Amino acid sequence: MNIHKTIIVLLALLLAGMAMVPMVNADEQNTLGKSDSVVSPEHYIPPEYFKDSQPATPLPESEMINIVLSEKTLDKFNQDDQAGIIDIPISYLDLNTKFTQSENYQNRFVENDIREGDTIVLVRMPKVMYDRFVATSKNGIIALPASYFSRYYKNLADLESNIRQDGNAIALGFSDDPVLAERTKGSASANMTNEIQGAEKSGLKSPLKHAQAPDIWHSEWIFFNRMYAADTYTYLIGQITPESWSISGNNDDFWAPQEREYYLNSGRQDAIEIVVNYDKHTDVTNPKVTFFPAIYDNNSSAPIPIDTWEDSGEKIITLTPGTFPDSYGYHVQISGGRYYITFQNMSSLEWYDQYVYNDQDNPSTTFTEIAGSSEFHQMTSPITDTFDAVTRPIDEWAYDATQSSWRKPVDVWQYEYADPHANFVDVYWFRSGANSDNIGTVSYLSSASA
């Protein structure tokens, strides 16, 4: 066969082979898993970061602000209860003229002329956060996601009967009226059953990334990116619930962070993580569960030591597994080169000291991706202990600085990709809430899944 015929035959075979390859559009690629061009972040928390921990202490009332308004007043401001946002004109929040400071409770301001039978709304947050809301407000309005900042009560007596002193702080119960209680529970852990039943799970399962070995990470991520790259998001709110933790045996050495991760600016310039860590490394014979934030600056692989932040807040918090499931609200805000992280107890509406990281050399200006992860750092092999852990973070709000409004996660984020399956860990995602407009992930750890 001469050279010209050879070339013609080879071209025919090549074209036939191309015809057998199906075309795959962008949406179909998204459902298959991550592209070869996408690399999962190499963020790993060393044990030195979390070795020292202690239980959190709620902020004292001297550092809180409590504003009591009648529901009738809020109605005058054209509230949309279905939207889940409380809008209050700053002009109305003149605490010296329109409110009376309580004689019995520090930093509680009660609206003048509230009547005995009026349904009331308690708005509550740290004073530094309130000052930040006022300073950054748009159009003279403070807009607050209701389930994170407020409680509804039948009247003042109902409020008083649901206050419990907790050291220098106060813990708040829900209203004795079940309808009002439900309005401010939002999607807290009390409603988690409905979320599980309605869970829409998605995850890519493929051969294990690597086998067991000493001093090795097993990890999985699920990523979501912005639907609209032109939009700027500066404040994200959600809650993370460590649901269960069990351990039997004291032979193995490991730690297992389960996280909500946020990425900022293009190229994942910075990252902020909200972490529940199942720690059997600091003391192999006395496992513990800790809760903390981590920040990675300028594509760093290790987190910035928390003691070097402008405000290290509660540092590393020790949790009590015997009380699980416990839900903790997280507020992650970027403003003026500073990254603010604040935790709250979703059951008692107690708040904790804020964390502040000052990134003045190259600060990020927007959140660009979110992720759920489950990680396991195996220090000994083979694994002989028996253990299980489950953590569930749910994102509920994103502040769109471009539009000056709060938006629901399903209008902000879209599924991007999932990592291949790994030993010991698993992570899925779902939508939750009355309108399926929250985005949650579930992180699993199990000795049985190796």
N, C-alpha and C positions, 0 to 999 in steps of 0.2 A: 504493500500500500504506500503511495507516495505521500509526501509531506502535506500536500493540500487536502487530501482525503482524510488524513489523520486529524488535522485541525477541525475539519467539518464534523467528524464523528465526535470529537471531544466537546465541541460546542453544543451539539445536540444532546449529549448526555448531561451537560451542565444545565441546560435549559429545562430538561425533563426533571432533573432533581429539584430545581427551583420551583417548578410547578407543583411539586408534592408538598412543599412547606406552606402551611396555612398562614395567612396574614393575621397578625394580632394587633388589635388597636390598643390605645393607651389605657382604657378602662379595663380591658382583659388582663393586661400586664399587671395592673394594680392588684387584681385579685389573686395572682399567682405568687406573689411574694416580692421581695425586694429585688431591684435591678442589680446587675453585677457592678454597676458604677457607684452604688450606694454602700457606704461602709458604716457599720454600727460604731458608735463612739467608744473610744478606749478610756472610759472613766472608771477608775477603781478606787474604792475607799480603803486606805490602809488601816490596820487595827489601832495604830497610834491615835487616829482621829477620834475614835469613840471609846477609848479605854476608860476614861473617867466620866461617870454619869451619876445623876442624882434625880430624885423625883422633882417635878416642877412645882413651883409655888405660884398660885394665881396672883395677878396684880392686885394690890390693895385698892380699896375704894378711893383713896387719895389720888390715885393715878387714872381713875375712870371718870366718865361722864355719863349720867343717866338723865334722859329727857322724857318726861311723861306728857303725852298729848291725848286729847280726846279723839276718837275715831271720826267724829263729826268735823273736827278741824282738818284732818287729812282729806276727808271727802271734799272739802272746799278747794283743795289743791288739785282736783281732778285725778284722783288716784285710780289706777287700773289694777284691781286686785288680781286679775288673771295674769298680768305681766309679772307679778312678784316683786315689783320695785316700789319703794316708798320715796316719793319726791317731796322735799320740803324747801320752800324758798328761804334763802339765808336771811332775808329781811325779817322773816317771822321769828328767827332764832335769836332774838334780842333777849337774852336770859335775864337782864336786869329789869325789863319793863313788862314783858309778856308772861313771865314765869316767876314762881316763888320758890326760893331754895328751901328744901326740907330741913326741919329741925332735927329729925331723927336719923337721917341718912346723909352721909357726906357726898357732896357733888351730885345730888339728885335735885332736878329742877322740874317743878310741877306747873303745868299750864294754869294760868289764872282762870277762875270761873268754871272749872270742871265740876259737874254736878254729881251727886251721889250715885245715880243710876247710869252714868255715862260709860259706855265701853271705851277702854283706854288702850293706848299703845305705848309701851316702854321701848325707847331707842337707847341702845347701850353699846359703848365701845371705849377703848383707851383714849385719853385726852389727846395724846400726840397724833393718833389716827384722825380724830375729829378735826384737829387743827389742819391736818393735811388735806382732808376733804374740803374744808372751807377755802384753803389757799388755792386748790386746783379746780374748784368748781367752775362749771360752764353755765352761762346764762343765769347766774344768780341762784342756781338750784343745787342742793345736795341730793343725789340719787343713791339709794342704798338697797341692795338685795335683802328683802325682808327677813328671810329665814336665818340670816347670819347676823343681823343687827337688831332684831326686835322681838318682842313678845306681846301678844294681845291678851287682855284680861277683861272680865265682865265689868269690873269697877275697881276702885282703889283698894277696897277690902279684899277682893280676889287677889290682887297683886301682893298685898301685905301677907296674906296667908300662904303664899308660895315663895317666900324669902327665907333662906337659911343662912345663918352666919357661918363663914368658913375662914376662921382666923381673921385676918384683916380684910378679907374679901367677902362678897356675898354670892351665894349660889341661887339660881332662880329655877323654880319648877314651872311646869306648864299650867295654863289656866284650868280651873275646875270645870269649865265649860268645854266639852270635847270638841265642839265645832271650832271654837276659838283656838284651842290647843293645836288642832290639826293645821290651822292656817299658818302657824309659825314653826311647825315641825319640818315643813318642807320635805326634803327627801333624806332626812336624818335616818339613823339606823333603825328607828321605830318602823319605818316603811320599807325596810330592806327586803322583806319577803316578796313583795310585789315586784321589786326590781329583779330578783332572781328568777321568778316565774316568767317574767317578760324579757329575760336577757337575750340579746342578739349577739351570739358569740362568733368570733372569727379569728382564725389563726392558721398559719401554715405549718403542717407537720411533715417532716422529711427525716432522712437518716440523721442520727446523732452527730453533732459537730466533732466531738472527741470523747474518748473513753475516760474512765476514772484513772486518777493518778494523784500522788501527793503534790501539794502546792500548785493547784490548777483551778481556774475559774470555769464554772458552768453558768451560762447566762442566756436569757432570751429577752427580746424587746419587741414591742409593737409601737409603730410610729404613726403620727398624724401630722399633716402639714396644713398651712393656711390655704383656704380656698381662694382668697384674693390677696395677692402679694402686695398690692398697693395700700392695704389697710394696716394701720399701726395699732397694736394691742399692748397696753401698758399695765394692766392689772388683771390678775387671774384669781378666781376664788373657787375653792372646792373643799372636799372633806376626805380624809383618809381613815379607814376603819381597820385596825388589826382585829381580825375576827376570831382567830384561834391559834393556839400554839401548844403542842404537846411534844414531850421528849422523854425517852426511856433509854437509860444507859449513860455511862460517863467515860467512854473510851475515845470517842472521836473529837477532833479539833476542826472547827469550821466557823464561819460567819456567813450570814445570808441576808443581804439588803433587798428589800422589796420597795419599789419606788414609784413616785410620779416625777417625771423629768420634764424640764422646760428648756428649750433652746432659743437663743437670742441672736438676732442679726443673721446675715448671710454667712454660710460656711460654719454654722454652729459656733460662732465666735466665743460666746459664753454659755454656761449651762447652770441651772439652778435645780437642785433635787430636794424633794421631800421624802425622807427615808424612815422606814420602820426596819430595824435591823435585829435579826435573830442571832444572838451572839453566844457561841459556845467556844470562843477562843480566849477571851480575856481571862476567864476562869472556867476550865473544862469541866470541873465538878459542880459548878454553880451557874448554869446558863441564865441569861437575862435578855430582855427585849428593850431596845432603846429607840428613841425618836428624835430626829434632828434634821436640820437643813444642811446642804452642802453646795458650795459654789465653785465652779471651774472657770477661771478667767483666761481669756485669750488662748483658747484651745489647749489649756493645760490638761494633763492626764490625771493629776492628783488634785484633790480639793484644797482650796486655800485654808490654812489652819484657822479654826473658828476663833481662837484667842486673838488673832490679829485683825479681826473685823472692827469696824468703828463701834459697834455695839454687839456683843456676843450673846445677848438675850439670855435664855435659859440654858445655853450651851447644849450639852447632851442630856436628854431627858430619859430617866428610867421609867418604864411602864410596868403595870401590874397585870400579868396575864390572867390572874384569877377574876378580873373584872371584864375581860373581853366578852363580847365585842364592845369597844369604845370608839366613838367617832370624834375626830379632831378636825376642826375647820382650819384651812390654811389660806392665807392671804399673801400673794406674791405680787409686789408692785415695783416698777422701775420709774424713777422720777429724779430728774436733775443729776444724773450720774450715780445715784444711790439705789441700791436694791434693798427693799424692805420686805421682811418675812415675819408674819405674825401668826401665832397659833391660838386657837380657842377651843374650849370644851363645848361640844354641840349640845350636850344634855343640860348643863348648868349655866351656859352663857358666861362662864368665867373666861377671862383672857389672860395671856401670859406675856412676859416682857418681850418686846420686839427685837429682832435681829436686823442689823443694818450693815451692809457692805458698801464701802465708798470706792467706786471704780472711776476715778477721775482721769486716768491716762487714756482710756479708750472705751468709754461706756457704751453699752448697747442701748438701742432706742425702741426695740419692739420684740415681742415674742414671735417666733416663726414656726416652731414645732413643739408638740408635746409627745410624751412617750410613757408607756407603762413597762416596768421591767421586773424580772425576778432573777436574782443572782445568787450563786453559791460558791464560796471559796473553800475548796476541799484541801485541808492541810494534812490529813492522814488517809491512808488507803490500806486495805479496803474499809469501807464504811460498815460498821457493825451496830451502831445505835439505831433506834427507831424514832423518827420525828416527822412532824407535819406542821405547816404554818400556812395561813391564808391572810392576805391583806387586800383591801378593796379601796382604791382611790377613785373618786368621782369628781369630775370637773363640772361646775354648774354655771359659772359666769365668766365672761371675758369683757373687759372694758375696751371698746373701740374708740381710741383717741381721735381717729379721723372723723367719725360721726358723732363723737361726744355722747355715747350711749352704751348701756350694758347690752350684751348680746348673749344668746344661748350657744353652748359649744357646737351643736350640730349646724349652726349657721356660720361657724368660724373655721372648724377643723374638718378635714377629710382623711379617711384611711389612706395611709401611704404604703406601708409594707410591714411584714412580720419576719422575725429572724427564724432560722431553722431550729428544730427541736434540740434540746440539750438534756443531759442527765440531771436528775433531781428537781428540775424547775419547769414551770409552765406559766404562760400568761395568755389571757384572753381579753377581748373587749366586748362591750355591750352598750346599749343605749337605755336610759332610765328616765324616770320622771313622768308626770301626768301626760305630757305630750311627747315622750320619748326624745327629749331635746338635751339631755345631759349625756356626757360621754364618760364611761367608766372602764376601768381595767381590773382584772382579778389576777393577783400574783400568787402562785402556788409553790410550795416547797414540800417535798416528800421523799423520804428514804426509799419508799416503795417504787418510785419512778426511775430508779437508776437502771 
